[in-house]
Amino acid sequence: MNEYGMCDFYRYTSFREINLLQRKIFQYTYYKFKVIDYYFEPNFTESLKRNELRQGKEKIPDVGIKSTMKKLEMPTLEEGFTVQCKNN
């Protein structure tokens, strides 16, 4: 828990991690925590620009950014979130 009495966790990308996320959400809602989902729509062009500023192993191939963007899904309330906030 953080200083506000809220638990922090992040959305995961692999199926194994998503399963873990769903279990965590269930636990938090069971104990009456409000589980808030903040989703920020990524900008492909800006992501490429930021990647160009990276050096060495930090820089990834453009195809890596493109394939990851294709896999992204907007979280849903059905996953167990109590509140959903989306930033376009």
HTML snippet that shows the backbone in 3Dmol.js (N, CA, C, O; Angstrom):
<script src="https://3Dmol.org/build/3Dmol-min.js"></script>
<div id="view" style="width:600px;height:400px;position:relative"></div>
<script>
const pdb = `
ATOM      1  N   MET A   1       0.838  -1.189   0.000  1.00  0.00           N
ATOM      2  CA  MET A   1       0.000   0.000   0.000  1.00  0.00           C
ATOM      3  C   MET A   1       0.876   1.243   0.000  1.00  0.00           C
ATOM      4  O   MET A   1       1.963   1.252   0.577  1.00  0.00           O
ATOM      5  N   ASN A   2       0.396   2.275  -0.644  1.00  0.00           N
ATOM      6  CA  ASN A   2       1.161   3.513  -0.626  1.00  0.00           C
ATOM      7  C   ASN A   2       0.648   4.411   0.506  1.00  0.00           C
ATOM      8  O   ASN A   2      -0.197   3.995   1.299  1.00  0.00           O
ATOM      9  N   GLU A   3       1.152   5.617   0.575  1.00  0.00           N
ATOM     10  CA  GLU A   3       0.812   6.524   1.685  1.00  0.00           C
ATOM     11  C   GLU A   3      -0.661   6.920   1.730  1.00  0.00           C
ATOM     12  O   GLU A   3      -1.135   7.424   2.748  1.00  0.00           O
ATOM     13  N   TYR A   4      -1.383   6.699   0.642  1.00  0.00           N
ATOM     14  CA  TYR A   4      -2.797   7.059   0.603  1.00  0.00           C
ATOM     15  C   TYR A   4      -3.698   5.866   0.915  1.00  0.00           C
ATOM     16  O   TYR A   4      -4.921   5.966   0.809  1.00  0.00           O
ATOM     17  N   GLY A   5      -3.097   4.736   1.300  1.00  0.00           N
ATOM     18  CA  GLY A   5      -3.878   3.554   1.594  1.00  0.00           C
ATOM     19  C   GLY A   5      -4.323   2.825   0.342  1.00  0.00           C
ATOM     20  O   GLY A   5      -5.268   2.037   0.380  1.00  0.00           O
ATOM     21  N   MET A   6      -3.646   3.084  -0.772  1.00  0.00           N
ATOM     22  CA  MET A   6      -4.016   2.442  -2.028  1.00  0.00           C
ATOM     23  C   MET A   6      -2.873   1.541  -2.471  1.00  0.00           C
ATOM     24  O   MET A   6      -1.707   1.838  -2.213  1.00  0.00           O
ATOM     25  N   CYS A   7      -3.202   0.457  -3.126  1.00  0.00           N
ATOM     26  CA  CYS A   7      -2.188  -0.442  -3.654  1.00  0.00           C
ATOM     27  C   CYS A   7      -1.880  -0.040  -5.083  1.00  0.00           C
ATOM     28  O   CYS A   7      -2.784   0.261  -5.862  1.00  0.00           O
ATOM     29  N   ASP A   8      -0.620  -0.037  -5.417  1.00  0.00           N
ATOM     30  CA  ASP A   8      -0.193   0.321  -6.765  1.00  0.00           C
ATOM     31  C   ASP A   8       0.199  -0.928  -7.530  1.00  0.00           C
ATOM     32  O   ASP A   8       0.929  -1.771  -7.008  1.00  0.00           O
ATOM     33  N   PHE A   9      -0.273  -1.057  -8.749  1.00  0.00           N
ATOM     34  CA  PHE A   9       0.201  -2.101  -9.641  1.00  0.00           C
ATOM     35  C   PHE A   9      -0.046  -1.653 -11.062  1.00  0.00           C
ATOM     36  O   PHE A   9      -0.780  -0.695 -11.303  1.00  0.00           O
ATOM     37  N   TYR A  10       0.558  -2.333 -11.983  1.00  0.00           N
ATOM     38  CA  TYR A  10       0.511  -1.910 -13.374  1.00  0.00           C
ATOM     39  C   TYR A  10      -0.075  -2.997 -14.247  1.00  0.00           C
ATOM     40  O   TYR A  10      -0.035  -4.175 -13.895  1.00  0.00           O
ATOM     41  N   ARG A  11      -0.606  -2.612 -15.360  1.00  0.00           N
ATOM     42  CA  ARG A  11      -1.143  -3.571 -16.322  1.00  0.00           C
ATOM     43  C   ARG A  11       0.015  -4.351 -16.935  1.00  0.00           C
ATOM     44  O   ARG A  11       1.064  -3.794 -17.261  1.00  0.00           O
ATOM     45  N   TYR A  12      -0.202  -5.627 -17.079  1.00  0.00           N
ATOM     46  CA  TYR A  12       0.830  -6.508 -17.598  1.00  0.00           C
ATOM     47  C   TYR A  12       0.523  -6.880 -19.038  1.00  0.00           C
ATOM     48  O   TYR A  12      -0.586  -6.646 -19.517  1.00  0.00           O
ATOM     49  N   THR A  13       1.492  -7.455 -19.727  1.00  0.00           N
ATOM     50  CA  THR A  13       1.289  -7.763 -21.134  1.00  0.00           C
ATOM     51  C   THR A  13       1.201  -9.254 -21.431  1.00  0.00           C
ATOM     52  O   THR A  13       0.544  -9.628 -22.402  1.00  0.00           O
ATOM     53  N   SER A  14       1.827 -10.121 -20.649  1.00  0.00           N
ATOM     54  CA  SER A  14       1.760 -11.544 -20.950  1.00  0.00           C
ATOM     55  C   SER A  14       0.527 -12.165 -20.291  1.00  0.00           C
ATOM     56  O   SER A  14       0.003 -11.641 -19.308  1.00  0.00           O
ATOM     57  N   PHE A  15       0.079 -13.279 -20.843  1.00  0.00           N
ATOM     58  CA  PHE A  15      -1.110 -13.934 -20.295  1.00  0.00           C
ATOM     59  C   PHE A  15      -0.894 -14.342 -18.839  1.00  0.00           C
ATOM     60  O   PHE A  15      -1.800 -14.220 -18.015  1.00  0.00           O
ATOM     61  N   ARG A  16       0.288 -14.819 -18.531  1.00  0.00           N
ATOM     62  CA  ARG A  16       0.590 -15.211 -17.149  1.00  0.00           C
ATOM     63  C   ARG A  16       0.452 -14.011 -16.209  1.00  0.00           C
ATOM     64  O   ARG A  16      -0.114 -14.123 -15.122  1.00  0.00           O
ATOM     65  N   GLU A  17       0.978 -12.862 -16.644  1.00  0.00           N
ATOM     66  CA  GLU A  17       0.917 -11.667 -15.825  1.00  0.00           C
ATOM     67  C   GLU A  17      -0.499 -11.115 -15.743  1.00  0.00           C
ATOM     68  O   GLU A  17      -0.896 -10.596 -14.700  1.00  0.00           O
ATOM     69  N   ILE A  18      -1.270 -11.217 -16.827  1.00  0.00           N
ATOM     70  CA  ILE A  18      -2.651 -10.754 -16.799  1.00  0.00           C
ATOM     71  C   ILE A  18      -3.453 -11.572 -15.791  1.00  0.00           C
ATOM     72  O   ILE A  18      -4.277 -11.024 -15.058  1.00  0.00           O
ATOM     73  N   ASN A  19      -3.215 -12.869 -15.752  1.00  0.00           N
ATOM     74  CA  ASN A  19      -3.874 -13.725 -14.780  1.00  0.00           C
ATOM     75  C   ASN A  19      -3.535 -13.264 -13.361  1.00  0.00           C
ATOM     76  O   ASN A  19      -4.412 -13.220 -12.498  1.00  0.00           O
ATOM     77  N   LEU A  20      -2.283 -12.925 -13.119  1.00  0.00           N
ATOM     78  CA  LEU A  20      -1.857 -12.408 -11.825  1.00  0.00           C
ATOM     79  C   LEU A  20      -2.581 -11.096 -11.526  1.00  0.00           C
ATOM     80  O   LEU A  20      -3.035 -10.886 -10.401  1.00  0.00           O
ATOM     81  N   LEU A  21      -2.691 -10.221 -12.511  1.00  0.00           N
ATOM     82  CA  LEU A  21      -3.388  -8.948 -12.337  1.00  0.00           C
ATOM     83  C   LEU A  21      -4.847  -9.181 -11.951  1.00  0.00           C
ATOM     84  O   LEU A  21      -5.359  -8.527 -11.043  1.00  0.00           O
ATOM     85  N   GLN A  22      -5.511 -10.100 -12.630  1.00  0.00           N
ATOM     86  CA  GLN A  22      -6.912 -10.376 -12.320  1.00  0.00           C
ATOM     87  C   GLN A  22      -7.070 -10.906 -10.897  1.00  0.00           C
ATOM     88  O   GLN A  22      -8.039 -10.572 -10.215  1.00  0.00           O
ATOM     89  N   ARG A  23      -6.132 -11.723 -10.450  1.00  0.00           N
ATOM     90  CA  ARG A  23      -6.190 -12.222  -9.061  1.00  0.00           C
ATOM     91  C   ARG A  23      -5.998 -11.077  -8.077  1.00  0.00           C
ATOM     92  O   ARG A  23      -6.681 -11.015  -7.054  1.00  0.00           O
ATOM     93  N   LYS A  24      -5.063 -10.161  -8.383  1.00  0.00           N
ATOM     94  CA  LYS A  24      -4.836  -9.017  -7.504  1.00  0.00           C
ATOM     95  C   LYS A  24      -6.085  -8.138  -7.440  1.00  0.00           C
ATOM     96  O   LYS A  24      -6.496  -7.712  -6.361  1.00  0.00           O
ATOM     97  N   ILE A  25      -6.683  -7.873  -8.593  1.00  0.00           N
ATOM     98  CA  ILE A  25      -7.887  -7.041  -8.626  1.00  0.00           C
ATOM     99  C   ILE A  25      -8.970  -7.681  -7.777  1.00  0.00           C
ATOM    100  O   ILE A  25      -9.635  -6.995  -7.001  1.00  0.00           O
ATOM    101  N   PHE A  26      -9.155  -8.988  -7.915  1.00  0.00           N
ATOM    102  CA  PHE A  26     -10.168  -9.688  -7.126  1.00  0.00           C
ATOM    103  C   PHE A  26      -9.892  -9.518  -5.627  1.00  0.00           C
ATOM    104  O   PHE A  26     -10.809  -9.247  -4.852  1.00  0.00           O
ATOM    105  N   GLN A  27      -8.637  -9.675  -5.225  1.00  0.00           N
ATOM    106  CA  GLN A  27      -8.285  -9.523  -3.812  1.00  0.00           C
ATOM    107  C   GLN A  27      -8.590  -8.111  -3.318  1.00  0.00           C
ATOM    108  O   GLN A  27      -9.145  -7.938  -2.233  1.00  0.00           O
ATOM    109  N   TYR A  28      -8.232  -7.110  -4.106  1.00  0.00           N
ATOM    110  CA  TYR A  28      -8.456  -5.728  -3.681  1.00  0.00           C
ATOM    111  C   TYR A  28      -9.943  -5.410  -3.576  1.00  0.00           C
ATOM    112  O   TYR A  28     -10.374  -4.767  -2.619  1.00  0.00           O
ATOM    113  N   THR A  29     -10.728  -5.858  -4.556  1.00  0.00           N
ATOM    114  CA  THR A  29     -12.158  -5.568  -4.507  1.00  0.00           C
ATOM    115  C   THR A  29     -12.830  -6.359  -3.392  1.00  0.00           C
ATOM    116  O   THR A  29     -13.806  -5.890  -2.807  1.00  0.00           O
ATOM    117  N   TYR A  30     -12.326  -7.539  -3.093  1.00  0.00           N
ATOM    118  CA  TYR A  30     -12.869  -8.341  -1.988  1.00  0.00           C
ATOM    119  C   TYR A  30     -12.760  -7.571  -0.672  1.00  0.00           C
ATOM    120  O   TYR A  30     -13.660  -7.624   0.166  1.00  0.00           O
ATOM    121  N   TYR A  31     -11.653  -6.862  -0.504  1.00  0.00           N
ATOM    122  CA  TYR A  31     -11.442  -6.076   0.711  1.00  0.00           C
ATOM    123  C   TYR A  31     -11.925  -4.636   0.562  1.00  0.00           C
ATOM    124  O   TYR A  31     -11.549  -3.761   1.342  1.00  0.00           O
ATOM    125  N   LYS A  32     -12.759  -4.402  -0.447  1.00  0.00           N
ATOM    126  CA  LYS A  32     -13.442  -3.119  -0.670  1.00  0.00           C
ATOM    127  C   LYS A  32     -12.526  -1.978  -1.088  1.00  0.00           C
ATOM    128  O   LYS A  32     -12.853  -0.810  -0.874  1.00  0.00           O
ATOM    129  N   PHE A  33     -11.380  -2.306  -1.683  1.00  0.00           N
ATOM    130  CA  PHE A  33     -10.536  -1.263  -2.265  1.00  0.00           C
ATOM    131  C   PHE A  33     -11.144  -0.827  -3.587  1.00  0.00           C
ATOM    132  O   PHE A  33     -11.754  -1.633  -4.290  1.00  0.00           O
ATOM    133  N   LYS A  34     -10.984   0.417  -3.921  1.00  0.00           N
ATOM    134  CA  LYS A  34     -11.375   0.914  -5.239  1.00  0.00           C
ATOM    135  C   LYS A  34     -10.190   0.683  -6.163  1.00  0.00           C
ATOM    136  O   LYS A  34      -9.084   1.142  -5.877  1.00  0.00           O
ATOM    137  N   VAL A  35     -10.405  -0.021  -7.263  1.00  0.00           N
ATOM    138  CA  VAL A  35      -9.333  -0.344  -8.196  1.00  0.00           C
ATOM    139  C   VAL A  35      -9.511   0.523  -9.433  1.00  0.00           C
ATOM    140  O   VAL A  35     -10.436   0.317 -10.218  1.00  0.00           O
ATOM    141  N   ILE A  36      -8.622   1.492  -9.600  1.00  0.00           N
ATOM    142  CA  ILE A  36      -8.740   2.466 -10.673  1.00  0.00           C
ATOM    143  C   ILE A  36      -7.780   2.117 -11.808  1.00  0.00           C
ATOM    144  O   ILE A  36      -6.596   1.866 -11.584  1.00  0.00           O
ATOM    145  N   ASP A  37      -8.302   2.107 -13.006  1.00  0.00           N
ATOM    146  CA  ASP A  37      -7.507   1.847 -14.202  1.00  0.00           C
ATOM    147  C   ASP A  37      -7.255   3.174 -14.901  1.00  0.00           C
ATOM    148  O   ASP A  37      -8.199   3.867 -15.281  1.00  0.00           O
ATOM    149  N   TYR A  38      -5.993   3.530 -15.072  1.00  0.00           N
ATOM    150  CA  TYR A  38      -5.613   4.706 -15.850  1.00  0.00           C
ATOM    151  C   TYR A  38      -5.002   4.208 -17.149  1.00  0.00           C
ATOM    152  O   TYR A  38      -4.003   3.489 -17.132  1.00  0.00           O
ATOM    153  N   TYR A  39      -5.588   4.580 -18.262  1.00  0.00           N
ATOM    154  CA  TYR A  39      -5.101   4.132 -19.561  1.00  0.00           C
ATOM    155  C   TYR A  39      -4.713   5.343 -20.390  1.00  0.00           C
ATOM    156  O   TYR A  39      -5.505   6.266 -20.579  1.00  0.00           O
ATOM    157  N   PHE A  40      -3.495   5.323 -20.878  1.00  0.00           N
ATOM    158  CA  PHE A  40      -2.991   6.410 -21.712  1.00  0.00           C
ATOM    159  C   PHE A  40      -2.760   5.860 -23.105  1.00  0.00           C
ATOM    160  O   PHE A  40      -1.909   4.994 -23.307  1.00  0.00           O
ATOM    161  N   GLU A  41      -3.514   6.361 -24.059  1.00  0.00           N
ATOM    162  CA  GLU A  41      -3.394   5.916 -25.445  1.00  0.00           C
ATOM    163  C   GLU A  41      -2.022   6.327 -25.977  1.00  0.00           C
ATOM    164  O   GLU A  41      -1.713   7.518 -26.010  1.00  0.00           O
ATOM    165  N   PRO A  42      -1.196   5.370 -26.393  1.00  0.00           N
ATOM    166  CA  PRO A  42       0.129   5.731 -26.895  1.00  0.00           C
ATOM    167  C   PRO A  42       0.060   6.365 -28.280  1.00  0.00           C
ATOM    168  O   PRO A  42      -0.861   6.106 -29.055  1.00  0.00           O
ATOM    169  N   ASN A  43       1.036   7.186 -28.569  1.00  0.00           N
ATOM    170  CA  ASN A  43       1.142   7.840 -29.859  1.00  0.00           C
ATOM    171  C   ASN A  43       2.327   7.209 -30.592  1.00  0.00           C
ATOM    172  O   ASN A  43       3.474   7.365 -30.172  1.00  0.00           O
ATOM    173  N   PHE A  44       2.052   6.503 -31.679  1.00  0.00           N
ATOM    174  CA  PHE A  44       3.093   5.771 -32.405  1.00  0.00           C
ATOM    175  C   PHE A  44       4.211   6.687 -32.889  1.00  0.00           C
ATOM    176  O   PHE A  44       5.388   6.371 -32.715  1.00  0.00           O
ATOM    177  N   THR A  45       3.859   7.804 -33.489  1.00  0.00           N
ATOM    178  CA  THR A  45       4.862   8.736 -34.022  1.00  0.00           C
ATOM    179  C   THR A  45       5.755   9.278 -32.912  1.00  0.00           C
ATOM    180  O   THR A  45       6.974   9.342 -33.069  1.00  0.00           O
ATOM    181  N   GLU A  46       5.154   9.667 -31.796  1.00  0.00           N
ATOM    182  CA  GLU A  46       5.933  10.186 -30.666  1.00  0.00           C
ATOM    183  C   GLU A  46       6.807   9.092 -30.054  1.00  0.00           C
ATOM    184  O   GLU A  46       7.926   9.359 -29.616  1.00  0.00           O
ATOM    185  N   SER A  47       6.297   7.871 -30.025  1.00  0.00           N
ATOM    186  CA  SER A  47       7.081   6.750 -29.497  1.00  0.00           C
ATOM    187  C   SER A  47       8.330   6.525 -30.341  1.00  0.00           C
ATOM    188  O   SER A  47       9.410   6.274 -29.806  1.00  0.00           O
ATOM    189  N   LEU A  48       8.181   6.616 -31.660  1.00  0.00           N
ATOM    190  CA  LEU A  48       9.341   6.466 -32.547  1.00  0.00           C
ATOM    191  C   LEU A  48      10.354   7.586 -32.314  1.00  0.00           C
ATOM    192  O   LEU A  48      11.561   7.344 -32.296  1.00  0.00           O
ATOM    193  N   LYS A  49       9.858   8.810 -32.137  1.00  0.00           N
ATOM    194  CA  LYS A  49      10.761   9.941 -31.898  1.00  0.00           C
ATOM    195  C   LYS A  49      11.550   9.754 -30.600  1.00  0.00           C
ATOM    196  O   LYS A  49      12.757   9.992 -30.559  1.00  0.00           O
ATOM    197  N   ARG A  50      10.848   9.321 -29.529  1.00  0.00           N
ATOM    198  CA  ARG A  50      11.535   9.105 -28.251  1.00  0.00           C
ATOM    199  C   ARG A  50      12.549   7.973 -28.370  1.00  0.00           C
ATOM    200  O   ARG A  50      13.621   8.029 -27.767  1.00  0.00           O
ATOM    201  N   ASN A  51      12.211   6.951 -29.143  1.00  0.00           N
ATOM    202  CA  ASN A  51      13.112   5.826 -29.329  1.00  0.00           C
ATOM    203  C   ASN A  51      14.392   6.260 -30.046  1.00  0.00           C
ATOM    204  O   ASN A  51      15.472   5.738 -29.767  1.00  0.00           O
ATOM    205  N   GLU A  52      14.268   7.212 -30.967  1.00  0.00           N
ATOM    206  CA  GLU A  52      15.443   7.715 -31.695  1.00  0.00           C
ATOM    207  C   GLU A  52      16.444   8.389 -30.758  1.00  0.00           C
ATOM    208  O   GLU A  52      17.637   8.442 -31.059  1.00  0.00           O
ATOM    209  N   LEU A  53      15.967   8.900 -29.630  1.00  0.00           N
ATOM    210  CA  LEU A  53      16.845   9.562 -28.666  1.00  0.00           C
ATOM    211  C   LEU A  53      17.604   8.575 -27.785  1.00  0.00           C
ATOM    212  O   LEU A  53      18.527   8.965 -27.070  1.00  0.00           O
ATOM    213  N   ARG A  54      17.226   7.316 -27.831  1.00  0.00           N
ATOM    214  CA  ARG A  54      17.869   6.288 -27.007  1.00  0.00           C
ATOM    215  C   ARG A  54      19.210   5.884 -27.600  1.00  0.00           C
ATOM    216  O   ARG A  54      19.459   6.040 -28.795  1.00  0.00           O
ATOM    217  N   GLN A  55      20.057   5.366 -26.737  1.00  0.00           N
ATOM    218  CA  GLN A  55      21.397   4.931 -27.131  1.00  0.00           C
ATOM    219  C   GLN A  55      21.574   3.440 -26.846  1.00  0.00           C
ATOM    220  O   GLN A  55      20.974   2.909 -25.912  1.00  0.00           O
ATOM    221  N   GLY A  56      22.385   2.776 -27.639  1.00  0.00           N
ATOM    222  CA  GLY A  56      22.781   1.396 -27.383  1.00  0.00           C
ATOM    223  C   GLY A  56      21.620   0.431 -27.257  1.00  0.00           C
ATOM    224  O   GLY A  56      20.704   0.432 -28.079  1.00  0.00           O
ATOM    225  N   LYS A  57      21.665  -0.405 -26.209  1.00  0.00           N
ATOM    226  CA  LYS A  57      20.653  -1.440 -26.009  1.00  0.00           C
ATOM    227  C   LYS A  57      19.283  -0.880 -25.634  1.00  0.00           C
ATOM    228  O   LYS A  57      18.275  -1.577 -25.746  1.00  0.00           O
ATOM    229  N   GLU A  58      19.245   0.376 -25.191  1.00  0.00           N
ATOM    230  CA  GLU A  58      17.958   0.991 -24.856  1.00  0.00           C
ATOM    231  C   GLU A  58      17.105   1.216 -26.103  1.00  0.00           C
ATOM    232  O   GLU A  58      15.876   1.195 -26.034  1.00  0.00           O
ATOM    233  N   LYS A  59      17.768   1.431 -27.248  1.00  0.00           N
ATOM    234  CA  LYS A  59      17.055   1.675 -28.501  1.00  0.00           C
ATOM    235  C   LYS A  59      16.577   0.345 -29.070  1.00  0.00           C
ATOM    236  O   LYS A  59      17.346  -0.610 -29.179  1.00  0.00           O
ATOM    237  N   ILE A  60      15.296   0.296 -29.433  1.00  0.00           N
ATOM    238  CA  ILE A  60      14.749  -0.939 -29.978  1.00  0.00           C
ATOM    239  C   ILE A  60      14.349  -0.724 -31.433  1.00  0.00           C
ATOM    240  O   ILE A  60      14.110   0.409 -31.849  1.00  0.00           O
ATOM    241  N   PRO A  61      14.275  -1.805 -32.209  1.00  0.00           N
ATOM    242  CA  PRO A  61      13.867  -1.662 -33.606  1.00  0.00           C
ATOM    243  C   PRO A  61      12.442  -1.107 -33.708  1.00  0.00           C
ATOM    244  O   PRO A  61      11.590  -1.410 -32.873  1.00  0.00           O
ATOM    245  N   ASP A  62      12.196  -0.298 -34.731  1.00  0.00           N
ATOM    246  CA  ASP A  62      10.862   0.282 -34.923  1.00  0.00           C
ATOM    247  C   ASP A  62       9.778  -0.789 -34.984  1.00  0.00           C
ATOM    248  O   ASP A  62       8.662  -0.580 -34.507  1.00  0.00           O
ATOM    249  N   VAL A  63      10.111  -1.940 -35.574  1.00  0.00           N
ATOM    250  CA  VAL A  63       9.132  -3.018 -35.685  1.00  0.00           C
ATOM    251  C   VAL A  63       8.701  -3.498 -34.291  1.00  0.00           C
ATOM    252  O   VAL A  63       7.571  -3.954 -34.115  1.00  0.00           O
ATOM    253  N   GLY A  64       9.590  -3.395 -33.312  1.00  0.00           N
ATOM    254  CA  GLY A  64       9.248  -3.775 -31.941  1.00  0.00           C
ATOM    255  C   GLY A  64       8.179  -2.871 -31.352  1.00  0.00           C
ATOM    256  O   GLY A  64       7.268  -3.332 -30.665  1.00  0.00           O
ATOM    257  N   ILE A  65       8.299  -1.587 -31.629  1.00  0.00           N
ATOM    258  CA  ILE A  65       7.292  -0.626 -31.161  1.00  0.00           C
ATOM    259  C   ILE A  65       5.969  -0.883 -31.885  1.00  0.00           C
ATOM    260  O   ILE A  65       4.905  -0.894 -31.266  1.00  0.00           O
ATOM    261  N   LYS A  66       6.047  -1.087 -33.183  1.00  0.00           N
ATOM    262  CA  LYS A  66       4.837  -1.311 -33.976  1.00  0.00           C
ATOM    263  C   LYS A  66       4.102  -2.579 -33.522  1.00  0.00           C
ATOM    264  O   LYS A  66       2.883  -2.558 -33.353  1.00  0.00           O
ATOM    265  N   SER A  67       4.824  -3.664 -33.326  1.00  0.00           N
ATOM    266  CA  SER A  67       4.160  -4.915 -32.935  1.00  0.00           C
ATOM    267  C   SER A  67       3.570  -4.819 -31.528  1.00  0.00           C
ATOM    268  O   SER A  67       2.508  -5.383 -31.261  1.00  0.00           O
ATOM    269  N   THR A  68       4.245  -4.115 -30.637  1.00  0.00           N
ATOM    270  CA  THR A  68       3.712  -3.934 -29.281  1.00  0.00           C
ATOM    271  C   THR A  68       2.448  -3.083 -29.314  1.00  0.00           C
ATOM    272  O   THR A  68       1.487  -3.371 -28.599  1.00  0.00           O
ATOM    273  N   MET A  69       2.443  -2.036 -30.140  1.00  0.00           N
ATOM    274  CA  MET A  69       1.260  -1.174 -30.252  1.00  0.00           C
ATOM    275  C   MET A  69       0.063  -1.961 -30.766  1.00  0.00           C
ATOM    276  O   MET A  69      -1.067  -1.710 -30.348  1.00  0.00           O
ATOM    277  N   LYS A  70       0.296  -2.908 -31.666  1.00  0.00           N
ATOM    278  CA  LYS A  70      -0.800  -3.716 -32.201  1.00  0.00           C
ATOM    279  C   LYS A  70      -1.417  -4.608 -31.122  1.00  0.00           C
ATOM    280  O   LYS A  70      -2.604  -4.928 -31.182  1.00  0.00           O
ATOM    281  N   LYS A  71      -0.608  -5.008 -30.136  1.00  0.00           N
ATOM    282  CA  LYS A  71      -1.068  -5.918 -29.086  1.00  0.00           C
ATOM    283  C   LYS A  71      -1.822  -5.194 -27.961  1.00  0.00           C
ATOM    284  O   LYS A  71      -2.561  -5.819 -27.202  1.00  0.00           O
ATOM    285  N   LEU A  72      -1.631  -3.888 -27.862  1.00  0.00           N
ATOM    286  CA  LEU A  72      -2.248  -3.153 -26.760  1.00  0.00           C
ATOM    287  C   LEU A  72      -3.775  -3.214 -26.829  1.00  0.00           C
ATOM    288  O   LEU A  72      -4.371  -3.080 -27.898  1.00  0.00           O
ATOM    289  N   GLU A  73      -4.380  -3.416 -25.686  1.00  0.00           N
ATOM    290  CA  GLU A  73      -5.834  -3.434 -25.589  1.00  0.00           C
ATOM    291  C   GLU A  73      -6.254  -2.502 -24.465  1.00  0.00           C
ATOM    292  O   GLU A  73      -5.612  -2.446 -23.416  1.00  0.00           O
ATOM    293  N   MET A  74      -7.325  -1.782 -24.690  1.00  0.00           N
ATOM    294  CA  MET A  74      -7.884  -0.935 -23.639  1.00  0.00           C
ATOM    295  C   MET A  74      -8.405  -1.846 -22.530  1.00  0.00           C
ATOM    296  O   MET A  74      -9.167  -2.772 -22.811  1.00  0.00           O
ATOM    297  N   PRO A  75      -8.016  -1.609 -21.288  1.00  0.00           N
ATOM    298  CA  PRO A  75      -8.556  -2.393 -20.187  1.00  0.00           C
ATOM    299  C   PRO A  75     -10.071  -2.211 -20.091  1.00  0.00           C
ATOM    300  O   PRO A  75     -10.602  -1.182 -20.509  1.00  0.00           O
ATOM    301  N   THR A  76     -10.755  -3.194 -19.549  1.00  0.00           N
ATOM    302  CA  THR A  76     -12.212  -3.126 -19.442  1.00  0.00           C
ATOM    303  C   THR A  76     -12.651  -3.249 -17.990  1.00  0.00           C
ATOM    304  O   THR A  76     -11.927  -3.787 -17.153  1.00  0.00           O
ATOM    305  N   LEU A  77     -13.835  -2.750 -17.707  1.00  0.00           N
ATOM    306  CA  LEU A  77     -14.392  -2.903 -16.362  1.00  0.00           C
ATOM    307  C   LEU A  77     -14.635  -4.365 -16.034  1.00  0.00           C
ATOM    308  O   LEU A  77     -14.629  -4.744 -14.863  1.00  0.00           O
ATOM    309  N   GLU A  78     -14.850  -5.199 -17.061  1.00  0.00           N
ATOM    310  CA  GLU A  78     -15.071  -6.625 -16.844  1.00  0.00           C
ATOM    311  C   GLU A  78     -13.848  -7.300 -16.226  1.00  0.00           C
ATOM    312  O   GLU A  78     -13.970  -8.374 -15.637  1.00  0.00           O
ATOM    313  N   GLU A  79     -12.676  -6.688 -16.353  1.00  0.00           N
ATOM    314  CA  GLU A  79     -11.474  -7.238 -15.736  1.00  0.00           C
ATOM    315  C   GLU A  79     -11.503  -7.054 -14.222  1.00  0.00           C
ATOM    316  O   GLU A  79     -10.691  -7.639 -13.506  1.00  0.00           O
ATOM    317  N   GLY A  80     -12.429  -6.250 -13.745  1.00  0.00           N
ATOM    318  CA  GLY A  80     -12.561  -6.069 -12.307  1.00  0.00           C
ATOM    319  C   GLY A  80     -12.265  -4.673 -11.811  1.00  0.00           C
ATOM    320  O   GLY A  80     -12.390  -4.404 -10.617  1.00  0.00           O
ATOM    321  N   PHE A  81     -11.868  -3.768 -12.715  1.00  0.00           N
ATOM    322  CA  PHE A  81     -11.594  -2.406 -12.275  1.00  0.00           C
ATOM    323  C   PHE A  81     -12.877  -1.743 -11.788  1.00  0.00           C
ATOM    324  O   PHE A  81     -13.957  -1.988 -12.326  1.00  0.00           O
ATOM    325  N   THR A  82     -12.752  -0.912 -10.777  1.00  0.00           N
ATOM    326  CA  THR A  82     -13.895  -0.203 -10.222  1.00  0.00           C
ATOM    327  C   THR A  82     -14.164   1.074 -11.011  1.00  0.00           C
ATOM    328  O   THR A  82     -15.318   1.424 -11.256  1.00  0.00           O
ATOM    329  N   VAL A  83     -13.108   1.761 -11.403  1.00  0.00           N
ATOM    330  CA  VAL A  83     -13.197   3.033 -12.107  1.00  0.00           C
ATOM    331  C   VAL A  83     -12.230   2.986 -13.274  1.00  0.00           C
ATOM    332  O   VAL A  83     -11.154   2.396 -13.170  1.00  0.00           O
ATOM    333  N   GLN A  84     -12.609   3.607 -14.390  1.00  0.00           N
ATOM    334  CA  GLN A  84     -11.739   3.627 -15.555  1.00  0.00           C
ATOM    335  C   GLN A  84     -11.514   5.065 -16.005  1.00  0.00           C
ATOM    336  O   GLN A  84     -12.469   5.825 -16.162  1.00  0.00           O
ATOM    337  N   CYS A  85     -10.258   5.439 -16.211  1.00  0.00           N
ATOM    338  CA  CYS A  85      -9.910   6.769 -16.672  1.00  0.00           C
ATOM    339  C   CYS A  85      -9.082   6.612 -17.935  1.00  0.00           C
ATOM    340  O   CYS A  85      -8.066   5.917 -17.925  1.00  0.00           O
ATOM    341  N   LYS A  86      -9.498   7.240 -19.014  1.00  0.00           N
ATOM    342  CA  LYS A  86      -8.786   7.137 -20.281  1.00  0.00           C
ATOM    343  C   LYS A  86      -8.314   8.508 -20.706  1.00  0.00           C
ATOM    344  O   LYS A  86      -9.063   9.483 -20.641  1.00  0.00           O
ATOM    345  N   ASN A  87      -7.073   8.580 -21.141  1.00  0.00           N
ATOM    346  CA  ASN A  87      -6.506   9.820 -21.650  1.00  0.00           C
ATOM    347  C   ASN A  87      -6.168   9.615 -23.112  1.00  0.00           C
ATOM    348  O   ASN A  87      -5.373   8.734 -23.438  1.00  0.00           O
ATOM    349  N   ASN A  88      -6.750  10.406 -24.002  1.00  0.00           N
ATOM    350  CA  ASN A  88      -6.466  10.261 -25.446  1.00  0.00           C
ATOM    351  C   ASN A  88      -5.329  11.150 -25.805  1.00  0.00           C
ATOM    352  O   ASN A  88      -4.919  11.190 -26.965  1.00  0.00           O
TER     353      ASN A  88
END
`;
const viewer = $3Dmol.createViewer("view");
viewer.addModel(pdb, "pdb");
viewer.setStyle({}, {cartoon: {color: "spectrum"}});
viewer.zoomTo();
viewer.render();
</script>
